[in-house]
Amino acid sequence: MLFSGSVFAQEVSEEDIIGVYKTKSNDPMGGSTIVFLPDHTYIIAYFGGVQKGTWELKSGKLKVTKTVEPQFVLYGRKTISLGEKIQVKVSTRSENLVLVGFEAKNTTKLKRLFNPNANCFLRPYLITQQKPVNQLNLALLEAYPNDNSKEGEKRARVFQFTNTESYNDLLVVNLPSGYTSPSTAQIRYKDGLLFENSFSEGLKKRPLESLSGEDLKFVTGYSDRNLLPQKLQYGDEFFPYSENPTSEELKPYLRIKPIEISEKPFILQSGSFLNATCEKN
């Protein structure tokens, strides 16, 4: 998290805050760019990701609150070329310990997405089957339990979705924890510099106009839209990549609302949906 700690701002105005700040980093991937916008949103852009949130200046204190996204979002569409086949694409990081289940009567029966000790990940992460998917249950764990775990020994926050439209082409988006964990902090601002524990020397402000026209358009556009929209279209961040997409592959996905999100004990079924193992040299 770029914003953490609890330090207080000096007496400043909102105009003092609005602008662009860049962090320094010895990492070859570079630092981060932080943009405070007049509409009280902020954007943090860094290598491999963008986050946003809101800011407010009250009684001389600058408070920032990150926008929190759900751990799992499900999209669906009907793809005629699949025929009788059902496919579930999973957009996740290989290190995420994702559990998947398809049972409606027993939503606590879950199976690993990847096998234990997986070491060879080839995208796309795709589950295919002939049986229609009426229900999809998803969970994320900090660590996989043993295969012989009994019901009640482990608990997980299970996301339950019902495929009422009988989509045969489903897309699961599992975001990194940086997007799904809540974060609120108070930041110190003094003499044109922004101070926080991770950049104690202070970040110098530049005006919004210092951004290129393209960057400013991206930042303002990103603050106005949802990371995971109701309709996921070609060109959106999580829309599946295809080198030479057909007209059918360009069809948008529609977001499916979860019917329940609750923490509960689960039964870990043996095996995994995907085998990601390569022989070691």
KOLMI-681913 format. One record per residue (C-alpha): x, y, z. Coordinates in Angstrom, 2 decimals, decimal comma, padded with zeros to 5 digits. Example, Ala and Ser with C-alpha at 12.3 -4.5 7.8 and 13.67 -1.06 7.14 Angstrom:
+---------+---------+---------+
:       X :       Y :       Z :
+---------+---------+---------+
:  012,30 : -004,50 :  007,80 :
:  013,67 : -001,06 :  007,14 :
+---------+---------+---------+
//
This chain:
+---------+---------+---------+
:       X :       Y :       Z :
+---------+---------+---------+
:  000,00 :  000,00 :  000,00 :
:  001,38 :  003,37 : -000,91 :
: -000,71 :  005,16 :  001,70 :
: -000,36 :  004,02 :  005,30 :
:  000,27 :  005,40 :  008,75 :
: -001,42 :  008,25 :  010,60 :
:  000,17 :  011,67 :  010,19 :
: -001,62 :  014,97 :  009,97 :
: -001,71 :  017,68 :  007,34 :
: -000,78 :  021,29 :  007,96 :
: -003,34 :  024,00 :  007,27 :
: -003,69 :  023,86 :  003,51 :
: -006,35 :  024,46 :  000,88 :
: -007,74 :  021,99 : -001,63 :
: -005,95 :  023,85 : -004,41 :
: -002,67 :  023,10 : -002,64 :
: -003,36 :  019,38 : -002,85 :
: -004,54 :  019,08 : -006,46 :
: -001,66 :  018,06 : -008,71 :
:  000,81 :  015,34 : -009,69 :
:  003,38 :  013,69 : -007,41 :
:  006,02 :  011,16 : -008,43 :
:  007,76 :  008,72 : -006,10 :
:  011,39 :  007,75 : -006,54 :
:  012,44 :  004,12 : -006,67 :
:  015,59 :  002,07 : -007,19 :
:  013,43 : -000,65 : -008,69 :
:  014,03 : -001,03 : -012,47 :
:  010,25 : -001,01 : -012,89 :
:  010,22 :  002,58 : -011,65 :
:  008,24 :  004,42 : -009,01 :
:  004,63 :  005,53 : -008,88 :
:  002,68 :  008,53 : -010,09 :
:  000,04 :  009,93 : -007,74 :
: -002,57 :  012,33 : -009,11 :
: -005,01 :  014,27 : -006,91 :
: -007,94 :  015,49 : -009,04 :
: -010,37 :  018,38 : -008,37 :
: -013,33 :  015,97 : -008,11 :
: -011,81 :  014,56 : -004,89 :
: -010,57 :  011,35 : -006,49 :
: -006,95 :  010,25 : -006,66 :
: -005,16 :  007,87 : -009,01 :
: -001,98 :  005,88 : -008,31 :
: -000,33 :  004,48 : -011,43 :
:  002,61 :  002,08 : -011,22 :
:  004,15 : -000,69 : -013,27 :
:  001,51 : -003,36 : -013,76 :
: -001,44 : -001,61 : -012,15 :
: -003,58 :  001,40 : -011,36 :
: -005,53 :  002,10 : -008,18 :
: -007,90 :  004,86 : -007,25 :
: -009,77 :  006,28 : -004,31 :
: -011,15 :  009,45 : -002,78 :
: -009,56 :  012,24 : -000,79 :
: -010,90 :  014,92 :  001,51 :
: -009,41 :  017,85 :  003,36 :
: -011,18 :  018,48 :  006,65 :
: -010,00 :  020,56 :  009,60 :
: -006,52 :  020,70 :  008,12 :
: -006,27 :  016,93 :  007,75 :
: -005,83 :  015,19 :  004,38 :
: -007,57 :  011,81 :  004,38 :
: -007,33 :  009,29 :  001,54 :
: -009,59 :  006,24 :  001,13 :
: -008,90 :  003,55 : -001,43 :
: -011,71 :  002,25 : -003,63 :
: -012,23 : -001,39 : -002,69 :
: -013,13 : -003,96 : -005,34 :
: -014,63 : -007,44 : -004,73 :
: -012,31 : -010,46 : -004,65 :
: -014,30 : -012,15 : -007,41 :
: -016,41 : -010,81 : -010,27 :
: -018,18 : -013,08 : -012,76 :
: -019,10 : -012,26 : -016,36 :
: -020,98 : -014,31 : -018,94 :
: -021,99 : -014,41 : -022,58 :
: -023,38 : -016,91 : -025,07 :
: -020,89 : -018,16 : -027,64 :
: -022,48 : -020,27 : -030,39 :
: -019,19 : -021,71 : -031,67 :
: -018,68 : -023,55 : -028,37 :
: -021,57 : -025,86 : -029,23 :
: -022,41 : -028,08 : -026,25 :
: -019,16 : -027,19 : -024,49 :
: -019,07 : -024,88 : -021,46 :
: -015,95 : -022,88 : -020,69 :
: -014,91 : -020,86 : -017,65 :
: -011,93 : -018,55 : -018,10 :
: -010,21 : -017,48 : -014,88 :
: -008,24 : -014,23 : -014,75 :
: -006,04 : -014,49 : -011,67 :
: -002,43 : -014,42 : -010,56 :
: -000,73 : -017,78 : -010,45 :
:  000,17 : -017,35 : -006,77 :
: -003,48 : -016,84 : -005,76 :
: -004,94 : -019,93 : -004,11 :
: -008,31 : -020,04 : -005,86 :
: -011,01 : -022,62 : -005,06 :
: -013,86 : -023,40 : -007,47 :
: -017,13 : -025,30 : -007,07 :
: -020,11 : -025,97 : -009,33 :
: -022,62 : -027,48 : -006,90 :
: -025,80 : -025,58 : -006,03 :
: -027,02 : -027,91 : -003,25 :
: -023,68 : -027,99 : -001,44 :
: -021,86 : -024,74 : -002,02 :
: -019,10 : -025,71 :  000,40 :
: -017,69 : -028,43 : -001,88 :
: -014,71 : -026,71 : -003,47 :
: -011,71 : -027,86 : -005,47 :
: -008,34 : -026,23 : -006,15 :
: -007,98 : -024,33 : -009,42 :
: -004,28 : -025,32 : -009,58 :
: -002,60 : -028,45 : -008,29 :
: -000,41 : -028,23 : -005,16 :
:  003,18 : -027,16 : -005,87 :
:  002,23 : -025,89 : -009,31 :
:  005,26 : -024,48 : -011,10 :
:  004,39 : -024,08 : -014,77 :
:  001,53 : -021,73 : -015,62 :
:  000,29 : -021,34 : -019,19 :
: -002,49 : -018,86 : -019,94 :
: -005,38 : -018,83 : -020,47 :
: -006,55 : -020,57 : -017,29 :
: -009,50 : -022,39 : -018,77 :
: -011,95 : -024,93 : -017,29 :
: -014,04 : -026,77 : -019,90 :
: -016,88 : -029,25 : -019,44 :
: -020,01 : -030,56 : -021,16 :
: -022,30 : -030,22 : -018,16 :
: -024,11 : -026,84 : -017,98 :
: -022,92 : -024,45 : -015,26 :
: -025,96 : -023,40 : -013,24 :
: -024,01 : -022,35 : -010,15 :
: -020,45 : -021,16 : -009,63 :
: -018,86 : -020,89 : -006,17 :
: -015,49 : -019,20 : -005,68 :
: -013,16 : -018,67 : -002,75 :
: -009,62 : -017,48 : -002,08 :
: -007,33 : -018,88 :  000,61 :
: -004,12 : -017,71 :  002,21 :
: -002,86 : -021,31 :  002,18 :
: -004,28 : -024,57 :  000,85 :
: -005,28 : -027,01 :  003,61 :
: -004,49 : -030,71 :  003,39 :
: -006,66 : -033,00 :  001,27 :
: -007,90 : -034,78 :  004,39 :
: -009,26 : -031,59 :  006,02 :
: -012,65 : -032,20 :  007,58 :
: -015,66 : -029,95 :  007,22 :
: -015,44 : -027,14 :  009,75 :
: -011,65 : -027,22 :  010,05 :
: -011,17 : -024,48 :  007,48 :
: -013,29 : -021,51 :  006,54 :
: -013,36 : -019,32 :  003,46 :
: -015,26 : -016,32 :  002,14 :
: -017,35 : -017,95 : -000,58 :
: -018,80 : -016,00 : -003,50 :
: -021,90 : -017,71 : -004,93 :
: -023,21 : -016,95 : -008,43 :
: -026,23 : -018,35 : -010,29 :
: -026,06 : -018,56 : -014,09 :
: -029,73 : -017,73 : -014,71 :
: -029,10 : -016,74 : -018,35 :
: -027,48 : -020,12 : -019,15 :
: -024,27 : -018,53 : -020,44 :
: -021,82 : -021,06 : -021,85 :
: -018,84 : -018,70 : -021,87 :
: -018,00 : -017,48 : -018,36 :
: -015,19 : -015,22 : -017,22 :
: -013,98 : -015,04 : -013,60 :
: -011,92 : -012,01 : -012,56 :
: -009,92 : -012,45 : -009,35 :
: -008,15 : -009,22 : -008,45 :
: -004,88 : -008,94 : -006,47 :
: -005,26 : -008,11 : -002,78 :
: -004,06 : -004,57 : -003,42 :
: -007,42 : -003,87 : -005,05 :
: -009,62 : -005,77 : -002,61 :
: -008,18 : -004,79 :  000,79 :
: -009,57 : -001,62 :  002,42 :
: -007,13 :  001,18 :  003,20 :
: -007,58 :  004,62 :  004,79 :
: -004,79 :  006,96 :  005,82 :
: -004,07 :  010,55 :  006,77 :
: -001,22 :  012,24 :  004,89 :
:  000,91 :  015,27 :  005,82 :
:  001,29 :  018,14 :  003,36 :
:  003,62 :  021,10 :  003,95 :
:  005,19 :  023,79 :  001,78 :
:  004,23 :  022,12 : -001,48 :
:  005,52 :  018,70 : -000,41 :
:  003,57 :  015,55 :  000,33 :
:  004,93 :  013,44 :  003,20 :
:  004,21 :  009,84 :  004,09 :
:  006,15 :  007,04 :  005,75 :
:  007,19 :  005,42 :  002,47 :
:  008,50 :  008,71 :  001,00 :
:  009,68 :  010,66 :  004,05 :
:  011,72 :  013,18 :  002,04 :
:  008,55 :  014,66 :  000,64 :
:  007,12 :  014,61 : -002,87 :
:  007,11 :  017,82 : -004,83 :
:  003,88 :  018,76 : -006,56 :
:  003,60 :  019,45 : -010,25 :
:  000,49 :  020,93 : -011,90 :
: -002,02 :  018,68 : -013,65 :
: -001,01 :  020,36 : -016,91 :
:  002,42 :  018,74 : -016,59 :
:  000,81 :  015,47 : -017,68 :
:  000,67 :  014,80 : -021,39 :
: -002,72 :  015,15 : -023,02 :
: -002,98 :  011,38 : -023,38 :
: -002,03 :  010,73 : -019,74 :
: -004,44 :  013,36 : -018,44 :
: -007,24 :  011,87 : -020,54 :
: -006,49 :  008,41 : -019,14 :
: -006,37 :  009,62 : -015,52 :
: -009,60 :  011,59 : -015,68 :
: -011,33 :  008,80 : -017,59 :
: -010,15 :  006,18 : -015,12 :
: -011,50 :  008,16 : -012,17 :
: -014,95 :  008,30 : -013,81 :
: -015,33 :  004,62 : -014,69 :
: -015,43 :  001,37 : -012,80 :
: -012,50 : -001,01 : -012,98 :
: -015,02 : -003,83 : -013,48 :
: -017,96 : -002,41 : -015,47 :
: -021,39 : -003,96 : -015,91 :
: -020,55 : -004,65 : -019,56 :
: -016,99 : -005,80 : -020,28 :
: -016,07 : -004,90 : -023,85 :
: -013,14 : -005,36 : -026,20 :
: -010,34 : -003,04 : -025,09 :
: -011,30 : -003,15 : -021,42 :
: -008,58 : -004,26 : -019,04 :
: -009,90 : -007,76 : -018,31 :
: -011,41 : -008,59 : -021,68 :
: -009,79 : -011,85 : -022,94 :
: -006,93 : -011,31 : -025,37 :
: -007,04 : -012,86 : -028,81 :
: -004,42 : -012,18 : -031,49 :
: -006,93 : -012,33 : -034,35 :
: -010,37 : -012,13 : -032,72 :
: -013,45 : -013,20 : -034,62 :
: -016,64 : -011,17 : -034,50 :
: -018,01 : -013,64 : -031,97 :
: -014,92 : -013,31 : -029,76 :
: -015,48 : -009,55 : -029,73 :
: -018,92 : -009,89 : -028,15 :
: -019,12 : -008,17 : -024,74 :
: -019,52 : -009,99 : -021,46 :
: -022,27 : -009,05 : -018,99 :
: -021,57 : -008,92 : -015,26 :
: -023,41 : -011,45 : -013,07 :
: -024,39 : -010,31 : -009,59 :
: -023,51 : -012,69 : -006,73 :
: -026,46 : -014,17 : -004,87 :
: -024,50 : -014,52 : -001,63 :
: -021,08 : -013,70 : -000,18 :
: -020,45 : -015,30 :  003,19 :
: -017,71 : -016,88 :  005,26 :
: -018,34 : -020,55 :  005,93 :
: -016,64 : -023,91 :  006,52 :
: -015,90 : -025,86 :  003,34 :
: -015,04 : -029,33 :  002,10 :
: -011,86 : -029,46 :  000,04 :
: -012,29 : -032,01 : -002,73 :
: -009,29 : -033,92 : -003,99 :
: -007,58 : -033,00 : -007,24 :
: -007,60 : -029,74 : -009,17 :
: -009,23 : -028,33 : -012,27 :
: -005,90 : -027,40 : -013,87 :
: -002,54 : -029,14 : -013,75 :
:  000,32 : -026,66 : -013,85 :
:  003,43 : -028,82 : -013,45 :
:  006,59 : -028,92 : -015,51 :
:  009,55 : -031,23 : -015,05 :
:  012,50 : -029,57 : -013,38 :
:  015,72 : -029,41 : -015,36 :
+---------+---------+---------+
//
